[in-house]
Structures are given as structure tokens and as C-alpha cells.
Amino acid sequence: MRGTRAGKSVWIALPTTTSGVSIERTLLADTSRTLGTVALSGVAISAEHVLTPGDAGALDDDLLRIAAVSLAADALGGGNATLAATVDYMKGREQFDRVIGSFQALKHRVADHKAALEAARGLVDHAASLDADAPLALLAALTAKQHVTRVVAEVARDCIQLHGGVGFTSEYV
């Protein structure tokens, strides 16, 4: 977490077992994720907990870059899983005595989504391959995160439609 020490911004790392540190978990609809709130009360922070004894700005950029690439990669995985589940559904769902996966218009939509996800993968791979001190590493990471999350949101919205609305139900998963 970020804090101040002697008037300067610093990053600190505390073990969760430190006296005065409490974590309250939040239940989510997505059970594959965890979320929580960390509260500090009367916590003594020693020098060993300070990650950045000087200016925290350089670590800010590193953490932002790592977070952006991680979110982009996670979103890309989610987008690919969503599209794969949709294709599986389309192979079994029948309408007008044919599986809907055989309809050319729907095949085109799936192909467009697959192409968009593959292009997004290139951005993630590029951002992840750059050294932290590369001149445009942070920009590449933020670009990947912005583009991939937008593409995945679009894919997810259309996959709900391709599921015929059953994509809204948690029972289907």
C-alpha cells in the first residue's frame, strides 16, 4: 500500500498477520475472484516494511505497468473463455431444425470476435515482453489494457445475444 513517511510518499508491505491489520472479505457473484477491504489500526511500520525509501514515483509506474498487463491478460483469457463457451452452446442449440452454429451470419460474428481477440493478444504479448525500463513500456501496458478490456466487453455483450439470453443466467454456467 502507499503511504507517507517523513513527508515523502512511500510504498509499504505488511504481512497480513501484523498486529492491527484486518482484512474483511467481500462476497462476489463471480466465485473465482476474491475481494476485500484492508484496514489498519495502530500499526507500527518499521523500516523493513518500506519498499521505497526515496521517491515512490518509479515504483508507481512499475506497479501500474504490471497491473495493466495483468488486467489485460486476465480480460483476454476471460474473453477467449466466453467465446469458447458460446461456440460450444451454438453447436448444440437448435433453431429451425438446424444447430445455430451452422448459420452463416452467426459464424461471421464469431469469426469477427476471434479475430479481435487474436489482435488483442498481440498487444498483451508485446506489453508483457518489454523490460520495465523500456522507454514505452508503461504506454504499451496501458494501451493493451484499454484496448483489450474494450474488445472483451464487446465480445461478452454479443456472446450474451448469441446465447439467446440464457447467457444472463447463473444457472447456465
N, C-alpha and C positions, 0 to 999 in steps of 0.2 A: 504494500500500500504506500501511498505517497503522503508525506507529512513535512513538517518543518523542524529544523534543529538549528539552534543558534542563528535564527533568522534566514536560513537557507533552505530551499526545497531539497528534500532527500527522499529516496525510496528505502523502505524498511521491510524486512521479512521476519515474521514472528512465527514460531511453532504454534500450532493450534492448541497445544497443551499449556501454553503460557498462562500464568495466573492473571485473571482479568479479561481474557479473550473468550468470547462466547460466539457461537455460530447457531443461528436459527434457520433450519431448512424450510424451504417453501415447496409445497407440492405443486407439480405441474401436470397438465394433461399429457404431455409427452414424457412418459416414464423412462425414456432413455437419457434424459437430461436431469441434472441437479442444479438447484439454485438456492442461494441462501443469503442471509444478511450477517455480516460480521460486526460485532460491537466490542468496543474496548472500554474498560472501566478501571482506572487506576493502574494501567500497565506501565511497568518500568522498562524503558527501552535503553539497552546498553549499546556501546559502540559496535559490538559484534552483530547487531541486528541491522545496522545501517549499511545498505548496499552501495550508496553513492555518497561518500564523504564530502565531495565537492558539489558541483552543479549537477542537478538531476536531468538537465535537458537532453544530454546524449542518451541516457537510459530511456527517457521518454520516447525518443524516436525509435530506439531498438524495440521496446515493448509494443509500440504502435505498429511497427512493421511486422513483428511476429504475430500479433493479434490479427492484423488484417489478412495475412497469408493464411493463418489458421481458420479464420471465419470463411474465407473464400474457398478453401479446400473442403471444409465441412459442408458448406452450402452446395458445392459441386457434387459431393457424394450424395447428399440428400436429393438433389435434382435428378441424378442418374438413377437412384433407387426408386424415386417417384415415377419416372418414365418407364423403368423396367416393370414395375407393378402394374402400370397402366397397359403396357403391351400384353402382359400375361392376362389381364382382365379382358382385353379386346380379343384375345384368342379363344376365349370361352363364351363370351356373351353373344347370343344370337338375336338377330332382328331381321324380319322379313325372310325367315328361313335360311339365313346366312350368318356366319360369325362376323361381327362388326369389324374385325381386323382385316377382313378382305375388301372393305370399301376403300376405293382409291383415294377419296377425299380425306379420309381419316389417316391413311398411310402417309399422305403428304404432310399432314400436321405433325405426325410422329417423326418423320424424316427431318422436318424443319427444326424440331426440338433437339433431336440428336445432333444435328449439325451445329446448333447454337451452343450446346453443352460441350462439344468437342473443341470449338473455338475458345470457349471459356477456359477449358482445361489448359490450353496453350498459355493463357495469361497467368494462371496459377503456377504452372510449371516454371515459367520464366521468372516470376517473382520469387518463388521458392529457391531457385538456383543461384540467385545473386548473393554475393557476400554482403554482410551487414554494412561494410564501409564503401560499397559501390555507390557512385555518385547519385544514381537514380533508384536505389533500392527501395526507399520509402515510397516514392511516387509509383513505382511498379506494383508494390504491395497494395497501396490504396486504390489504384486503378483496377487491379484484379478483384479486390473485394467489392468495389462499387459495381463493376460490370457483372460479375458472377451472381451476386445477390439479385440484381435486376433480372437477369436471364432466368434464374431459378424460380423467381416469383412468377414470371410469365409462364414458364413450363408448368408449374404447380397449378396455376389458375386454369390452364387449358386441360390439364390431366383430370381435374375435377369434372369438367364438362365431358371429357371422353369416357369417364366412368358413369356418366348419366346421372350424376347427383349422388350415387352411392359413395363417391369419394369423400363426402361430407361426414359419413357416419363412422364413429369409432368402432362399432361392432364389426365393420368390414375388415379392418386391419387385423 
